[in-house]
């Protein structure tokens, strides 16, 4: 499982056999001197370094095996919206809620695999307009506070007193908002890729900041927006994504979604970027995200979640942040950490934003194991 998950491969040389991880280090077969590949034997110190790295990687935690739900259904949460939910693993286990990102990203079977199925009762749900919830990509009656209360409705519907809450990216935003509103219902928090929807965070990613690191991908993001509208890209995108013109909506949705997917990992994952080619998913993702962002998440102040962290400092928590996260830069996680020193804080030195990066996945599994017997 380690080999397949981390794309580890073997290289044999005349005197030693060692493993190197292609996402972490450049192999000797790729080294070049001038225009010619380097074919010499690696130095002893290089060999030892590769062994040390290989040993470290072999101790990394990986996802639990695939499982299927034992229960699923729809919960009516408003006159417009029905949200999809599912339960898997141990029926009488420690309840944990997976809160997906976006907003609008939806859940997948992979999201069940961060939790030990021998001890957890795993609950996934698709937020309003996302995933299998209906109607898809619907913006009416769709705000942060609607989602907070949907989580409470789901908790009551499932007969749960308290649960562990797990969320990354926008999922961390909603998890914190829920915990600050209903702190008595949260046993523990596992938060990754911290995002609090401050204007500063949004401008970095959607107006001026991340484009300096990914100028090639940025050109594709700019393409659907006329030059005269680029002074406020989020506003321009929102107009395109809510247009009556379906072709304009779909084109904007795919460009918006590809921008985020292309920048979410330390090394660009082209297979992940292809997910944005789907008309329905890209519209769910882009329409709902832009809807939340142009409205500032309906927070009372720009930094509401960080300002109100006192309400949840008593809750056991783990915060995990990729050092090179471009989508949700580390500054926000650091501010949350400074205001919440009781929470366990991990910076993954060789990761971006994605849960598919080995170091982030490892710390997520470690965190859920820590809270599984609460």
N, C-alpha and C positions, 0 to 999 in steps of 0.2 A: 504493500500500500504506500509505503514511503517513496519507493522509486517512481511509481506512477503518478503520485500526487505532486511531487517536487521536481519531476523531470530530471532525475539524477541518472547519469550514465557512467559507464566504465571506460577507462583508457588504460591500455597495457603498454608499459615500456620495458626495455630489456631487463631491468633489475627490480622493478617494483610494480605493484598494482594498487591503485588508489582511486577513490571516488571524488569527483568534483561536481558541484551543482551549477548548471549552466546559467541560472538566473542570478547567481551571486558573484561568480568569478569567471574571467575569460580563460579558456583552456589553452594549453600550450600549442595545440594544433591550430589555433586561430591567431597566434602571435606572428608578427611580420617584422622583418628587418628590411627597411626600404620597401621595395615592391615585391619581395619574395617571402614566402612563408618560412618561419623559423623551424628548423627540423632537428635542432640539437637536443641533447638530453637535458631535462630540467635539473637545476641545482638541488642539492640535498635540502637546503633551507626551504626551497619552494615545495618540495615533496612533503616536508613536514607540515608546512602551512596548509596544504591541501588535505592532509590527514586530519589536522585539527578541525578544519572547517567541516569535513565530512562527518567527524564524530559529533560535532555540535548539531549538524542538521539531522543526524540519525536519532537524536534525542528529542526532536520537535514533535509536539502532539499533532495528531491529524484528526479529521472528522470521524465521527462514529459511523457505523454501517447504515446503509439505506434502510428506511422503514416506511410503512404505509400507515395512513390514519386508521384508527378504529371508529372514528365518528367524524362527520362533517355535515354542514348545513348552512342555511342562510338565516340571518337575524334582521328583522325589519327595524331600522333605527330612525326612520322618518317617513313622511308620506312619499318621498322620492326614492330614498336609498334602502337597499338591502345589502348587508355585508356578509361576505363568505367567511366561514371559520372552519377549523378542523382541529381534532385532537389526535395525538399519537403517543406511542410508548406505554407507560404504566398508568392504568386507569386510576389507581389510588395513590399515584406518586406525588412528588413535590411539584405543584403547578408552576410553570414558567411560560411567560408570554413573549413571543418573538414579535418585535415591532419593526416593520420593514421601512426601507428608505424611500427617497423621492423628494416630496410626496408623489405618489402615483406609481411607485416601482412594483408593488405587488410582491407576493411570496412565491417560493418554489419548493420542491421537495428537498433540495439541498439545505434549506433553512432548518429542517428538523434535526440536522446532524451535528449541531453544536452542543447537544445535550445527551447525557448518559441515559439511554432508554431503560436501563434497569432501575433508575431512581426517579426520573422526571415524568410528569404528565405534561406533554409539550403542546402548547396552544399556538397556532398561527391564525392570523386573520388578514384579509385584504381591506385596506382602508377605503373610504367612500370613493367610488369611481375607479378603483385600481383592481388589477388582477381579475378574479372571478366575481367581484362585487358588481352590482348593477344599480343604475345604468352605467356603462363604461364611460370614463372621461367626463362625467357630469360635474359641473362646477357649482350649481345651485346648492344651497344648504351644505356647503363643504368648506369648513374652516377648522383651524386648530382646535377650537373649543368644542366643535361638534365631534371631532375625533376623540378628544379626551373623554367626553361623556359616552361615546360609543364603547370605549374600553370598559367603562364602569358598567354599562348595560350588559356587555359580554360577560364580565366577571359574575354579575348577579345571575345571568341566564345559566351559567355553567355551575353555579352553586359553590363558588370559590370564595374563601374568606380573604386570604392574602396570597400574593404570588411574587415570584422573582420576575423582574422586567428586564428584557434584553433588547437593546436597540443601537443601530449604528447610522451615522450620517443624519439624515432627517429623522431616522428612527431614534437617535439620541435626543433630538429636539423634542419629539413627541413624548418620549419616555420621561424626560425631565419635567416637561409641562404637566404630564399626568401625575408624577410623583409629588410635585409641588402643590397640586390641587387635591390629591388624595394620598397624603403620606402614610396614613394609617393602613393602607391596603397594599403597601409594597414591602416585601421582605428584604430584597436586595436589588441592586441595579448593576447591570453590566453594560457599559457604554463604550462605543468605538467611533473614531472619526468625528470628533465633537463639532456640532453645528448648532448655533443658537439663533440663526436668521437675523443677525445684526446687519445693518445696511453695509457696513464695512466688509463683511464677509461676502455679501452678494456682489458688490462692486468689484472686489478682487477677482471673482471667477467669471462674471458675466459682462464686465465693462472694461476694466484695465488692471491687469495683474498677471493672471495665469497665461494670458496671451504672449507674454514675453518669454515664457518657457516653451510654449507650443505654438509658435507663429504659423506653422504649416497647417495644423488642425484648426487654428483660429480663422484662417481664410475660408474654410468650409463653413464655419459657424456664421461668418459675416455674409456669406453669399446670398441668402434669401432676403436680406434686408437692404432696401435702397440706401444709397450713400447719405442722402439727406435725413434719414431716420436714425442714423447710427450714434447720435449723441446720447440716446437713451435706449440701449439695446433691449433691456428687459421690457420696457414699455412697448417698443416696436414689435418684439416677438409676441407679446400678449395680444396685440391687435391682430397680428397674423394668425395666431392660434385660436382666436375666437371669431375669425372671419366666417362669413357665410359661404365663401369660396372654398370648397373642399380641397381642390388642388393646392391652393395656397396654404391651407391648414396642414396638410400632410407634408408638404415640402419643408415648412418651418419646423414641424414636429421632428422630422428625421434629422435635420441639421442640429437642432437643440440637443437632442438625445445623443447623437454621435459625439458632440463636443464633450459631454460629461463622461461617456464611456471611454473615449480615447485618452482621457487624462486621469483616469481613476487608479491606474497602476503605475508603479515605478517604471516598468517596461510595458509599452503599449501592447495590449492584447487585441489583435485584429479580429479574432473570433468573437470576442465580447462586443466589439464595435458593430458587428453584423446584426446584433440583436435589434439595433435601431431601424433596420430595414422593414420591420413589421409595422404596417399601417396602424393597427389597433393599439399595440403596446406603446409605440412612440407617441401617439396622441394622448394616451392615458398619462404617460410620464411627463411629457412636455407641457400639455395644457394645465395639468394640476399643479406642477411645479411653478410655472409662471404665474398662475392664479394666486398661489400663496405668497410668492415673492413680491409681486407688485403691491400686494396689500400688507406687506410687512408682518405676515403671519397673524395679524389681528392682535398683536401684543400691545399692552398699554404703553410700554417704553421700549426703546431700541434694545436694551440689554436686560430685559425683564427676567429672563431665566437665570442669568448670573447674579443679578441683584437679589433674587429671592432664594438663593441657594441655602440660606440659613434654615429654611423649612425642611430640608432633607439631609442635613449634615449628620443626623443621627442614624441614617439608613446605611447599612454596609454597602460598599460600592467598589467597583473596579473600572478605571478609565484606561482605555488602550488607544494609542495614537501613533500613526505612522509618521516618522520624522519628515518624510518627503511627500506628505499628503498635499496635493495641489488643489483638490476639490474643496477640502475643509482644512486649511492650513493650521499648523500646530498652535499658533497664537491663541486661538479660542480655547483649546484644551488646556493650555498653560494658565490662562485666566481662571478657568473653572477649577483647576488644581489649586491655585493660590487661594481661592475663596473656599475651598473644600479640602483642606489638607488631610482630613481623616480618610478620604477615599484613596484606595490603592491606585497608583499611577504608573503606567508603563509606556515608555516611548520605544517604538520598534525602529532600530537604526537603519534598516535596509528595506523600508516599505513605504508605499504611498497610501492610497485610500481604501483599497479593496480587501475584503475578507478572504479572497483567494490567495493573498500573499502569505507565505509560510509563517513568518513571524507573528503576524496579526492573528492568523488562525490558531497558532499555538497558544497565545495568551488568552484568546477567547475560551478555548477548551479548558485551560487551567482555571479561569475564573468561574466557569459554570460548574466545574468539579468542586470548587471551594464552597459553593452555595447549595450544593445538591441535597444536603441533609438538613437544611434549615426547617 
